[in-house]
Amino acid sequence: MPLHPEYFSTRFETLTNRAGLRQIRLHDTRHTAASLMLASGENVKVVAELLGHASPTITQTTYQHVMPGMSEAAGEALSTSLLG
């Protein structure tokens, strides 16, 4: 028999309470995972596919704030290819 999606949210809340963790929504873990992947340099297309986004643009728009240093990295890559 299929489980109602709310079951997972309720179960997650129960488990985090038992563990003494700060209260967050189950959906917040999805944002955390995406943010960590992007911040560690994972390709945005890969992250978009994992999240089920129709396009990487959605992922970039939603998580742009967690991609620090993108301009610096792009500048360094250009310098390397020009000087390299």
N, C-alpha and C positions, 0 to 999 in steps of 0.2 A: 504494500500500500504506500503511495507517495506521501512524503512528509511535506507539511506546509512550510514555506520559507521562514515564517515567524518562529518556527521551532528552533532553527539554527541561531537566530538572534537571541532568543530566550536562553538557550543552552549556553551560548557564549557568555552572556551576562552572568549566569549562575557560576560558571567556571572562573571567570575573572574575579568575581566577588569572593569566592572560596580561596583563591590564590592571594587575595589582598591587593590586587592590582587596581590602579586608577580606572574609573569607569569610562569606557569608550564604546562606541558602537562597532558592531562587527564590520560594517562597511568601511569604517576608518582604517581597518587593517589593510584593506585594498589600496587605499591612498598611501599608507605607509610603505607598503611593498613597492608600489610604483615610484614613489619618491626616492627610496633607497636605491632602486635599480638605476634610475636616471642620474642620481648624484654620484653613483659609482662609475658612471660612464657607459652604461649599457645603451645600445643603439635604440633610439626612440621607436623605430619601426618594430623591433622585437618586443618592446614594452607594450606598444599599441596592440600587437597581435595577442599577447598574453592577457591583456585586459579586455579583449574583444571589441576594441574601438574600430570603427569603420575606416578610419584613416589616422595616420600619425599626427595630423594637424590637430585633431581633438585632444590627443595626449599632450602635445606641445602646448596648446592653449591652456589646458587644465593644470599642467605641472611645470610651466615655464619658470616659476619662482624657485624651483629646486635644482635648476641647472646653472649654478654659479660658475663663473669662469669660462663660459662658452665663448665669449668674445676674445678673451685672452688666448684660449686654446686655438681658435681659428686663426688669430694673428700669428701665433707661433708656428702653426702648420704652414701658413703661407710663407713666412720667413724661411723656414726650413727648405721648402720646395724651391724658393727663389735662390737661396744661397747654396743649396745642397749639391 
